[in-house]
Amino acid sequence: MTWQPKDELASEVALEVLIHGPLGRAELARRLGLAPATLTRISAELISSGLLAEVPEATQRTSGRPTVPLDVIPSSHYFFGIKLTDSALDATVIDLKATPLESYRVALESTTPTHVVSAITKLTRRAQSSYRLDAVGIAVGGVVNAHGTVESAPFLKWHNVPLATLVTDSSHLPTFVANDLSAYTQIQHWFGAGTGHANFAVITVGVGVGYGCVANGARLENEDSGIGLIGHWPLDPLGPICSQGHRGCAEAMLTTPAICRDASAAVGRPLGWHDVITLATDKHPAVTTILAASGRALGRLVGMVASLTAPEVVIIGGEGVALASLSGNSLAAGIAEVRDPRASAIRITLSNGSNEAWCRGAAAIALQGYIATGSTR
């Protein structure tokens, strides 16, 4: 069943119930500042569409008639989230509550737009054999405009590729494309550690370093989102040099390739990220020293982000999230170096660094687009 919102208020009601439900009509009206008659009209539309339902168990108030909360029907809609890298497509199907239902992974033999669109379409059809998908979301490391065109994705060697349009035309499903960090921040906002917080920051550590911010309940983004500007923030004047010649920046201090490079040199053999984690867990002296320096740099980054944006919580995620837990007291020491001692303690939450988290973020972008625009694009 498809749904096409008649106005922006319908989208707002649907999102409020989706993220915070179940909610009674009176509470919804209060939260959104709507007149009861307006909410009655909108809720009737959303119930008729199959997007919302009245919760069977009514809640009795102290006086008057019982309230009957509204909630989404998780199994009424399914969304497909795809994380696109230069070597593979990772994908997950979610329901309306963002519950991951099934995951997929296929290798990419080529990163040409034609091959990638074909691979995405085949994978989508595979998922459609088990789920009636309403929309597709694709997360890409790069600059993506509001129309789903990948303006720049260096790792794919893409420039101005209208990915959303190409996949929509090929799969015949509404498709929404976003920067991968934006997608990751969105899933944290609606269904992750950021739920219930109007202001929070996200820092991801992996092949790159990413930063996302939600302020007053909305993601902060502009035309530079996706460039990865935080990757070259200076963190250690004595640190190693990055690919752009900056000494001790976030890329040089925090990315998994940089840490693996330094650890490999220290132990005299090639190391992958899992090898580094194993050696750090076993308290290998050289690796422990390297992670302590990186943990201190991460602490400085967290402290600066917290001082600049005043988040209620800082969420650290990505495949390199283990750095935060393996660096011992260095993270706290780094925060202390840049944070006024009178400032309140920074609440830090470590998020899941798996590919599924990124795929759920892409699917959340599809869900957001579907709620905002219905089944059309």
C-alpha positions as CSV (number, residue, x, y, z in Angstrom):
1,M,0.0,0.0,0.0
2,T,1.4,3.4,-1.0
3,W,0.8,6.7,0.7
4,Q,1.0,10.2,-0.6
5,P,0.8,12.9,2.0
6,K,-1.7,15.7,1.3
7,D,0.3,18.3,3.2
8,E,3.4,18.9,5.2
9,L,1.5,18.5,8.5
10,A,0.7,14.9,7.6
11,S,4.4,14.2,7.2
12,E,5.1,15.8,10.6
13,V,2.4,13.7,12.3
14,A,3.7,10.5,10.7
15,L,7.3,11.2,11.7
16,E,6.3,12.1,15.3
17,V,4.5,8.8,15.8
18,L,7.2,6.9,13.9
19,I,10.0,8.2,16.2
20,H,8.2,8.7,19.5
21,G,5.0,6.6,19.3
22,P,2.8,5.2,20.4
23,L,1.2,8.6,21.1
24,G,-2.4,9.7,21.9
25,R,-4.1,12.3,19.8
26,A,-4.1,14.9,22.5
27,E,-0.4,14.4,23.1
28,L,0.3,14.6,19.3
29,A,-1.8,17.8,19.1
30,R,0.2,19.3,22.0
31,R,3.6,18.3,20.6
32,L,2.9,19.7,17.1
33,G,0.7,22.7,18.0
34,L,-2.3,21.4,16.0
35,A,-6.0,22.0,16.5
36,P,-7.9,18.8,17.5
37,A,-9.9,18.9,14.3
38,T,-6.8,19.2,12.2
39,L,-5.2,16.2,13.9
40,T,-8.4,14.2,13.6
41,R,-8.4,14.8,9.8
42,I,-4.7,13.9,9.4
43,S,-4.8,10.8,11.7
44,A,-7.8,9.5,9.7
45,E,-5.8,9.9,6.5
46,L,-2.8,8.1,7.9
47,I,-4.9,5.3,9.4
48,S,-6.7,4.9,6.1
49,S,-3.3,4.7,4.2
50,G,-2.2,1.9,6.5
51,L,0.8,3.9,7.8
52,L,-0.6,4.3,11.3
53,A,-3.0,2.2,13.4
54,E,-4.8,2.6,16.7
55,V,-3.2,0.6,19.4
56,P,-5.7,-2.1,20.5
57,E,-5.1,-1.5,24.2
58,A,-6.6,1.8,25.3
59,T,-5.2,3.7,28.1
60,Q,-7.7,4.8,30.7
61,R,-7.4,8.3,32.0
62,T,-8.5,9.4,35.5
63,S,-11.7,10.8,34.0
64,G,-13.5,10.9,30.7
65,R,-13.1,8.5,27.8
66,P,-10.0,6.3,27.4
67,T,-7.3,7.4,25.0
68,V,-6.4,5.2,22.1
69,P,-2.8,5.9,21.1
70,L,-1.6,5.8,17.5
71,D,1.4,3.8,16.4
72,V,3.0,2.7,13.1
73,I,2.5,-0.8,11.8
74,P,6.1,-2.1,11.4
75,S,5.3,-4.7,8.8
76,S,3.2,-2.3,6.6
77,H,6.3,-0.9,4.8
78,Y,9.8,-2.1,4.0
79,F,12.8,-0.1,3.0
80,F,16.1,-1.2,1.4
81,G,19.3,0.5,2.5
82,I,22.5,0.1,0.5
83,K,26.1,1.2,1.5
84,L,28.1,1.7,-1.6
85,T,31.9,1.3,-1.5
86,D,34.5,0.8,-4.2
87,S,34.5,-3.0,-3.7
88,A,31.0,-4.1,-2.6
89,L,27.4,-3.4,-2.0
90,D,26.2,-4.0,1.6
91,A,22.5,-3.9,2.1
92,T,19.8,-4.4,4.7
93,V,16.0,-4.5,4.7
94,I,14.3,-2.7,7.5
95,D,10.6,-2.2,8.6
96,L,9.0,1.0,9.7
97,K,10.6,0.6,13.1
98,A,14.1,0.3,11.4
99,T,14.4,-3.3,12.6
100,P,17.0,-5.0,10.4
101,L,15.3,-8.0,8.8
102,E,17.8,-9.4,6.3
103,S,21.2,-8.4,5.1
104,Y,23.1,-8.9,1.8
105,R,26.5,-8.4,0.4
106,V,27.7,-8.6,-3.2
107,A,31.2,-7.8,-4.6
108,L,31.5,-5.1,-7.3
109,E,33.6,-6.1,-10.3
110,S,33.6,-2.5,-11.6
111,T,32.6,0.9,-10.2
112,T,31.4,2.4,-13.5
113,P,27.9,3.9,-13.0
114,T,26.4,1.5,-15.5
115,H,27.7,-1.6,-13.6
116,V,26.9,-0.2,-10.2
117,V,23.3,0.6,-11.2
118,S,22.9,-2.9,-12.6
119,A,24.3,-4.5,-9.5
120,I,22.0,-2.4,-7.3
121,T,19.0,-3.3,-9.4
122,K,19.8,-7.0,-9.2
123,L,20.3,-6.9,-5.5
124,T,17.0,-4.9,-5.1
125,R,15.1,-7.5,-7.1
126,R,16.6,-10.2,-4.9
127,A,15.3,-8.5,-1.8
128,Q,11.9,-8.0,-3.4
129,S,11.5,-11.7,-3.7
130,S,11.0,-11.7,0.0
131,Y,9.8,-8.2,0.9
132,R,7.5,-5.7,-0.8
133,L,9.9,-2.7,-0.8
134,D,8.6,0.8,-0.8
135,A,11.8,2.7,-1.5
136,V,15.6,2.3,-1.8
137,G,18.2,4.4,0.1
138,I,21.8,4.5,-1.0
139,A,24.7,5.9,1.2
140,V,27.8,7.1,-0.6
141,G,31.0,8.5,0.6
142,G,31.0,11.8,-1.2
143,V,29.1,15.0,-2.0
144,V,25.4,14.3,-2.9
145,N,22.9,17.0,-3.8
146,A,19.3,17.2,-2.9
147,H,18.3,15.5,-6.1
148,G,20.3,12.4,-5.4
149,T,23.1,13.2,-7.8
150,V,26.6,12.2,-6.7
151,E,28.5,15.4,-7.5
152,S,31.8,14.0,-6.3
153,A,32.9,10.6,-4.9
154,P,36.7,10.3,-5.3
155,F,36.9,6.7,-4.2
156,L,34.5,5.8,-7.1
157,K,36.0,8.3,-9.5
158,W,32.5,9.7,-10.0
159,H,31.5,13.3,-10.9
160,N,27.9,14.4,-11.4
161,V,26.3,10.9,-11.6
162,P,22.5,11.1,-11.2
163,L,22.4,7.9,-9.1
164,A,18.9,8.3,-7.7
165,T,17.4,8.9,-11.1
166,L,19.3,6.0,-12.7
167,V,18.3,3.5,-10.0
168,T,14.7,4.7,-10.0
169,D,14.5,4.2,-13.7
170,S,16.1,0.8,-13.5
171,S,14.4,-0.7,-10.4
172,H,11.1,1.2,-10.7
173,L,11.3,2.1,-7.0
174,P,11.6,5.5,-5.5
175,T,15.3,5.9,-4.7
176,F,17.0,8.4,-2.4
177,V,20.8,8.9,-2.2
178,A,22.7,10.6,0.6
179,N,26.2,11.1,1.9
180,D,27.0,8.0,4.1
181,L,27.8,10.1,7.2
182,S,24.4,11.9,6.8
183,A,22.7,8.6,6.6
184,Y,24.6,7.3,9.7
185,T,23.6,10.4,11.6
186,Q,20.0,10.0,10.6
187,I,19.7,6.4,11.9
188,Q,21.3,7.6,15.2
189,H,18.8,10.5,15.3
190,W,15.7,8.4,14.8
191,F,16.5,5.0,16.1
192,G,19.9,5.0,17.8
193,A,21.8,6.7,20.6
194,G,20.6,10.1,19.5
195,T,16.9,9.3,20.0
196,G,15.3,11.8,22.4
197,H,18.2,14.3,22.1
198,A,17.6,17.6,20.2
199,N,21.4,18.2,20.1
200,F,24.1,15.6,19.6
201,A,27.2,15.0,17.6
202,V,28.5,11.9,15.7
203,I,32.1,11.1,15.1
204,T,32.9,8.1,12.9
205,V,36.4,6.5,12.7
206,G,37.4,4.1,10.0
207,V,39.0,4.6,6.6
208,G,38.2,8.2,7.1
209,V,37.0,10.4,9.9
210,G,33.5,11.7,9.7
211,Y,31.4,14.3,11.7
212,G,27.7,14.8,11.9
213,C,25.7,17.1,14.0
214,V,22.0,17.4,15.0
215,A,21.0,20.8,16.4
216,N,17.5,21.6,17.6
217,G,16.2,18.3,16.2
218,A,17.6,18.7,12.6
219,R,20.8,17.6,10.9
220,L,23.1,20.4,10.1
221,E,24.2,20.2,6.5
222,N,25.3,22.4,3.6
223,E,26.9,22.0,0.1
224,D,30.2,21.0,1.7
225,S,28.7,18.0,3.6
226,G,30.4,14.9,2.3
227,I,33.8,16.5,1.7
228,G,35.0,15.3,5.1
229,L,36.3,18.6,6.3
230,I,37.0,17.3,9.9
231,G,39.5,14.9,8.5
232,H,42.2,17.5,8.5
233,W,41.7,19.1,11.9
234,P,45.1,19.4,13.6
235,L,45.2,17.2,16.7
236,D,48.9,16.5,17.5
237,P,51.7,18.8,16.4
238,L,54.2,16.0,16.7
239,G,52.1,13.3,15.0
240,P,52.6,11.6,11.6
241,I,52.0,13.3,8.3
242,C,48.8,12.6,6.3
243,S,48.3,12.2,2.6
244,Q,47.9,16.0,2.1
245,G,51.1,16.8,4.1
246,H,49.4,17.9,7.3
247,R,51.1,16.8,10.5
248,G,49.1,15.2,13.2
249,C,45.6,15.8,11.7
250,A,42.6,13.6,12.2
251,E,43.4,11.5,9.1
252,A,46.9,10.9,10.2
253,M,46.0,10.1,13.8
254,L,42.7,8.4,13.8
255,T,42.0,6.5,10.5
256,T,42.4,2.7,10.6
257,P,44.8,2.7,7.6
258,A,47.1,5.2,9.4
259,I,47.0,3.3,12.6
260,C,47.6,0.0,10.8
261,R,50.6,1.5,9.0
262,D,52.2,2.8,12.1
263,A,51.6,-0.4,14.0
264,S,52.9,-2.5,11.1
265,A,56.1,-0.5,11.1
266,A,56.4,-0.9,14.9
267,V,56.1,-4.7,14.9
268,G,57.9,-5.3,11.6
269,R,55.1,-7.1,9.8
270,P,51.9,-6.1,7.9
271,L,48.9,-5.7,10.2
272,G,45.2,-5.3,9.5
273,W,42.8,-3.6,11.8
274,H,41.7,-6.8,13.5
275,D,45.4,-7.7,14.1
276,V,45.9,-4.3,15.8
277,I,42.9,-4.9,18.0
278,T,44.2,-8.3,19.0
279,L,47.6,-7.0,19.9
280,A,46.2,-4.0,21.8
281,T,43.9,-6.4,23.8
282,D,47.1,-8.4,24.6
283,K,48.8,-5.2,25.8
284,H,51.5,-5.3,23.1
285,P,53.8,-2.4,24.2
286,A,54.4,-0.8,20.8
287,V,50.8,-1.1,19.6
288,T,49.5,0.1,23.0
289,T,51.7,3.2,22.7
290,I,50.3,3.9,19.2
291,L,46.7,3.5,20.3
292,A,47.3,5.7,23.3
293,A,48.5,8.5,21.1
294,S,45.5,8.0,18.7
295,G,43.1,7.8,21.7
296,R,44.5,11.1,23.0
297,A,44.0,12.7,19.6
298,L,40.4,11.3,19.5
299,G,39.8,12.9,23.0
300,R,41.0,16.2,21.7
301,L,38.6,16.0,18.8
302,V,35.7,15.0,21.0
303,G,36.5,17.9,23.4
304,M,36.7,20.5,20.6
305,V,33.4,19.2,19.0
306,A,31.7,19.4,22.4
307,S,33.0,22.9,23.1
308,L,31.9,24.2,19.7
309,T,28.5,22.6,19.4
310,A,27.3,21.9,23.0
311,P,25.9,18.4,22.3
312,E,23.9,16.5,24.9
313,V,25.8,13.4,23.8
314,V,28.7,12.6,21.5
315,I,28.3,9.3,19.6
316,I,31.4,7.6,18.3
317,G,31.0,4.9,15.7
318,G,32.5,3.4,12.5
319,E,34.7,0.3,12.0
320,G,37.4,1.9,14.1
321,V,35.2,2.5,17.2
322,A,37.3,0.1,19.2
323,L,39.9,2.8,19.4
324,A,37.8,4.6,21.9
325,S,37.7,1.6,24.3
326,L,41.2,0.3,23.7
327,S,43.1,3.6,24.3
328,G,42.7,3.4,28.0
329,N,42.8,6.7,29.8
330,S,44.2,8.5,26.8
331,L,40.7,9.5,25.5
332,A,39.9,11.3,28.8
333,A,43.3,12.9,28.9
334,G,42.8,14.3,25.4
335,I,39.5,15.8,26.3
336,A,41.0,17.4,29.4
337,E,43.7,19.1,27.3
338,V,41.1,21.1,25.3
339,R,38.1,21.3,27.7
340,D,37.6,24.0,30.4
341,P,37.7,22.2,33.7
342,R,34.6,24.0,34.8
343,A,32.6,22.5,31.9
344,S,30.2,19.6,32.5
345,A,31.4,16.1,31.7
346,I,30.9,15.0,28.1
347,R,28.5,12.1,27.7
348,I,30.1,9.7,25.2
349,T,28.3,6.7,23.7
350,L,30.0,4.0,21.5
351,S,27.9,2.9,18.7
352,N,28.0,-0.3,16.5
353,G,30.7,-0.1,13.9
354,S,29.3,-2.8,11.7
355,N,28.2,-2.3,8.1
356,E,24.6,-3.0,9.1
357,A,24.6,0.3,11.0
358,W,25.5,2.2,7.8
359,C,22.9,0.2,5.8
360,R,20.2,1.0,8.3
361,G,21.2,4.6,7.9
362,A,20.7,4.4,4.1
363,A,17.4,2.7,4.7
364,A,16.4,5.5,7.1
365,I,17.1,8.0,4.3
366,A,14.7,6.0,2.1
367,L,12.1,6.0,4.9
368,Q,12.5,9.7,5.4
369,G,12.1,10.4,1.7
370,Y,9.1,8.2,1.5
371,I,7.4,9.9,4.4
372,A,8.1,13.3,2.9
373,T,7.1,12.6,-0.7
374,G,5.0,9.5,-0.6
375,S,5.6,6.9,-3.4
376,T,6.5,9.5,-6.0
377,R,9.9,11.0,-6.8
